[in-house]
C-alpha cells in the first residue's frame, strides 16, 4: 500500500520567502528530492511530499527548517550543507546543539558540519598526531588546513608544511615537464585551493614567499626535522610503509601533524603495502595519537556523492 503524501502549508503567504525556499527554477526543491529520494509538488504555499513514509516526513521537516531560514536567499550550498547537518543530527537532537570548536580563519561560518567532523577538529587541537581516514568529500583535508591556519594565526606554530605523494605510483617527477615547482604543482593544487579559501590569495602568496607556508612532495621530506610546524600529509593512502615511517619521524619540538587518506582509493602498484593501513594497525592506542574515521554520511558535497560512496562500498562487500 502506497504511503499518503505529507502535506506542508506555509500560511499566511509570503511570496519572497517561498521564492527563496524553492530557488531558481525550483533547484533547491530538486536538491531535497535527490538527497531524500522523494517527490515534492508545490501549489502556491502548499507542498506535497511523496515517498517512503520516513523519508517524506524528513523532507517535510527540512522544508519547514529551510523556510524559517528563507528570509534571505538560499543558495545550493546552503541547502546541501543544511542536508549534511540534518543528516548528522538525525536521531541525536542533543548533538545538533554542539557546534564544536571555533577556528580562526577568514571563513566566519567554518565549523564541523557533522558529529565526526567536530570530533576530528577536537582531536587535532588536543593531540600532536591525528590520523583522518575516510572517503572523499568528508572534509579531512579542508578541516586539517583550517586547523593549521588557526594555529598559525594564533602563533601556536611558526609555519605550515603541506605534503603529498607527488605522483601516486612512485613519485616519478622526472617524467613531468618543467622545474620542481611546475612538476609538483598539479598534485598540490587541492591544498592551494583550501589555503586560498581560508586565508585569501594575497596573504597566501606573501606567506609562501617568506616560507611561512611550504608545499612539498613527500620524497623531499627525508632528512629534515620540522620544529614549531603544523604538518599535513594528504593522500596518505599512497605512501608505502617506509615512506610513512620516514614522514612520521620528521616531527620536531612544538609541532603538530595530521595525516589524511582514503584507504579505498589506494593507487600504489599492485602488491605494494599501504603505509596508512599499516600505521593505523600499529599506532592505534598509542598515547598522544588520535584516529578519526569518517563514513559516507559525513560527505559534505553534492547529495549524490554520498550515494556513490555507498554504492561502491556495497560493491566491495563480500558475497
C-alpha positions in Angstrom: 0.0 0.0 0.0 1.4 3.3 -1.0 2.1 5.9 1.8 0.0 9.0 1.7 1.9 12.2 0.7 2.9 14.5 3.6 1.3 18.0 3.3 3.1 21.2 4.3 1.3 24.5 4.3 3.2 27.8 4.8 0.4 30.2 5.6 0.0 33.2 5.5 1.5 33.5 2.1 5.0 35.2 1.9 5.9 35.1 -1.8 9.5 36.3 -1.3 10.2 33.7 1.4 8.7 31.0 -0.8 10.8 32.1 -3.8 14.0 31.9 -1.6 13.0 28.5 -0.3 12.4 27.0 -3.8 15.3 28.6 -5.5 15.7 29.5 -9.2 13.6 27.0 -11.3 12.9 25.1 -8.0 16.5 24.0 -7.9 16.5 23.8 -4.0 13.5 21.5 -4.1 15.3 19.3 -6.6 18.2 19.0 -4.2 15.9 17.9 -1.5 14.3 15.3 -3.8 17.7 13.9 -4.9 19.0 13.7 -1.3 16.0 12.1 0.2 14.5 10.2 -2.8 11.1 11.8 -2.6 8.9 13.9 -4.9 7.9 17.4 -4.0 4.9 19.0 -5.6 4.0 22.7 -4.9 0.9 24.7 -5.4 1.3 28.2 -4.0 2.2 28.0 -0.3 1.1 24.3 -0.2 3.7 21.5 -0.6 3.0 17.8 -1.0 5.9 15.3 -0.4 5.5 11.8 -1.7 7.8 8.9 -1.0 8.6 6.4 1.7 6.9 7.4 5.0 10.1 8.2 7.0 11.8 10.0 4.0 8.7 12.1 3.2 8.4 13.1 6.9 12.1 14.0 7.0 11.7 16.1 3.8 8.7 17.9 5.2 10.7 18.7 8.4 13.6 20.1 6.3 11.2 22.2 4.2 9.9 23.8 7.4 13.5 24.3 8.6 14.7 25.9 5.3 11.5 28.1 5.2 12.5 29.5 8.6 15.8 30.5 7.1 14.4 31.8 3.9 14.3 35.4 5.0 17.3 35.7 2.8 18.2 34.0 -0.5 19.1 30.3 0.0 21.9 29.0 -2.3 22.5 25.5 -3.4 25.4 25.4 -0.9 23.1 26.5 1.9 20.7 23.6 1.1 23.4 21.0 0.7 25.2 22.0 3.9 21.8 22.0 5.7 21.2 18.5 4.4 24.5 17.3 5.8 23.9 18.9 9.2 20.4 17.4 9.3 21.7 14.0 8.4 24.4 14.2 11.1 21.9 15.3 13.8 19.1 12.8 12.8 18.2 10.7 15.8 20.5 12.7 18.1 19.0 16.1 18.9 21.4 16.9 21.7 24.4 16.6 19.4 23.0 19.1 16.9 23.3 21.8 19.6 27.0 21.3 19.8 28.7 23.4 17.2 32.2 22.2 18.2 35.5 24.3 18.5 35.8 27.6 16.7 38.7 28.1 14.3 40.3 31.4 13.5 40.1 31.8 9.7 38.6 34.3 7.3 35.6 31.9 7.0 33.4 33.0 9.9 31.0 30.2 9.3 33.7 27.4 9.4 32.8 24.6 11.8 32.3 20.9 11.8 29.1 20.0 10.0 28.8 16.5 11.4 29.5 15.0 14.8 32.5 13.2 13.4 33.9 16.4 11.9 33.6 18.1 15.2 35.3 15.3 17.0 38.0 15.4 14.3 38.7 19.1 15.0 38.9 18.4 18.7 41.4 15.5 18.1 43.6 17.8 16.0 43.5 20.5 18.7 44.2 18.1 21.6 46.7 15.7 20.0 50.2 16.0 18.5 49.4 13.5 15.7 46.0 12.9 14.2 45.0 10.4 11.5 41.9 11.1 9.5 40.7 8.1 7.4 37.5 8.1 5.2 36.0 8.7 1.8 36.4 11.7 -0.4 34.3 14.7 0.5 34.2 14.3 4.2 36.4 17.4 4.9 39.5 15.6 6.0 42.0 17.8 4.2 40.0 21.1 4.3 39.5 20.9 8.1 43.1 20.0 8.6 44.2 23.0 6.7 41.7 25.1 8.6 43.3 23.9 11.9 46.7 24.7 10.5 45.7 28.2 9.5 44.1 28.7 13.0 47.4 27.6 14.7 49.4 30.0 12.5 47.1 32.9 13.2 47.3 32.2 17.0 51.2 31.9 16.8 51.0 28.4 18.1 53.3 27.4 15.2 55.7 29.3 13.0 54.9 27.7 9.7 52.6 25.3 7.8 54.1 22.4 5.9 51.7 20.7 3.4 52.9 17.4 2.0 51.6 15.0 -0.7 52.9 12.0 -2.5 53.7 13.9 -5.8 52.9 11.0 -8.2 50.6 8.4 -6.8 52.6 5.3 -8.0 56.2 6.1 -7.1 56.6 9.9 -7.3 58.3 9.8 -10.8 58.7 13.5 -11.0 61.4 13.4 -13.7 58.9 12.4 -16.4 56.9 15.6 -15.9 57.9 18.8 -17.8 59.2 21.9 -16.1 61.2 22.7 -12.9 60.3 21.2 -9.5 57.6 23.7 -8.7 55.9 23.1 -12.0 56.2 19.3 -11.6 54.5 19.1 -8.2 52.0 22.0 -8.6 49.1 19.9 -10.1 49.4 17.4 -7.2 49.4 20.1 -4.5 46.5 22.1 -6.1 43.8 20.9 -3.6 46.0 22.2 -0.8 46.4 25.6 -2.5 42.7 25.8 -3.0 42.0 25.3 0.7 44.6 27.9 1.7 43.2 30.5 -0.7 39.7 29.9 0.6 40.7 30.2 4.2 43.3 32.9 4.0 42.9 34.8 0.8 45.1 34.7 -2.3 47.3 37.7 -1.4 48.1 36.6 2.1 48.9 33.0 1.0 51.3 34.4 -1.6 53.1 36.5 1.0 53.4 33.6 3.4 54.7 31.4 0.6 57.4 34.0 -0.3 58.7 34.1 3.3 58.3 30.3 3.8 55.7 30.6 6.5 53.8 28.2 4.2 55.6 25.4 2.4 54.2 22.9 0.0 56.4 19.9 -0.8 56.3 16.4 -2.3 56.8 13.6 0.2 60.0 12.5 -1.5 61.7 15.7 -0.3 61.0 15.2 3.4 63.8 12.7 4.0 66.5 14.0 6.4 64.5 17.0 7.7 63.4 17.9 11.2 60.4 20.2 11.4 60.2 22.2 14.6 57.3 24.5 15.6 55.4 23.5 12.4 51.9 22.3 11.6 52.5 19.4 9.1 49.8 17.9 7.0 50.3 14.7 4.9 47.5 14.5 2.4 46.5 11.4 0.2 48.5 9.2 2.7 46.9 6.1 1.3 49.5 6.4 -1.5 52.5 6.1 0.8 54.5 2.9 1.4 55.2 1.8 5.0 58.8 3.1 4.6 57.6 6.5 3.4 55.1 6.7 6.3 57.7 5.9 8.9 60.0 8.4 7.4 57.3 11.1 7.4 56.2 10.5 11.0 59.8 10.8 12.3 60.2 14.3 10.7 58.2 15.9 13.6 60.3 18.1 15.9 59.6 20.1 19.0 56.4 22.2 19.2 55.0 20.6 16.1 51.6 19.1 15.2 50.9 16.5 12.5 47.8 15.5 10.6 47.7 12.6 8.2 44.7 12.2 5.9 43.7 9.5 3.4 41.1 7.2 1.9 42.1 3.6 2.1 39.5 2.6 -0.5 41.4 4.6 -3.2 45.0 3.3 -3.0 47.0 3.9 -6.2 50.1 2.1 -5.2 51.4 -0.6 -7.6 49.7 -4.0 -7.2 51.1 -5.9 -4.3 52.6 -2.9 -2.6 51.7 -2.4 1.1 49.8 0.7 2.1 51.7 2.8 4.7 48.5 4.4 6.0 46.9 1.0 6.7 50.0 -0.3 8.5 50.3 2.9 10.6 46.6 2.6 11.6 47.2 -1.0 12.7 50.5 -0.3 14.5 49.7 3.1 16.2 46.1 2.8 17.2 46.1 3.1 21.0 49.4 4.9 21.2 49.1 7.8 23.7 49.2 11.2 22.0 48.0 9.9 18.7 44.3 10.2 17.7 42.3 8.5 14.9 39.2 10.0 13.2 37.3 7.7 10.9 34.7 9.1 8.5 31.9 7.4 6.6 29.6 8.2 3.7 27.1 10.1 6.0 29.9 12.7 6.7 30.3 13.6 3.0 29.9 17.4 2.6 29.3 17.6 -1.1 26.5 17.1 -3.6 24.0 14.6 -2.2 24.8 12.1 -5.0 28.4 11.8 -3.7 27.1 10.0 -0.6 25.1 7.7 -2.7 28.1 7.0 -5.0 30.3 6.1 -2.0 27.6 3.8 -0.6 27.2 2.1 -4.0 31.0 1.4 -4.2 31.0 0.1 -0.6 28.2 -2.3 -1.4 30.0 -3.4 -4.5 33.2 -4.2 -2.4 31.2 -6.1 0.3 32.0 -9.9 0.2 29.2 -12.1 -1.1 
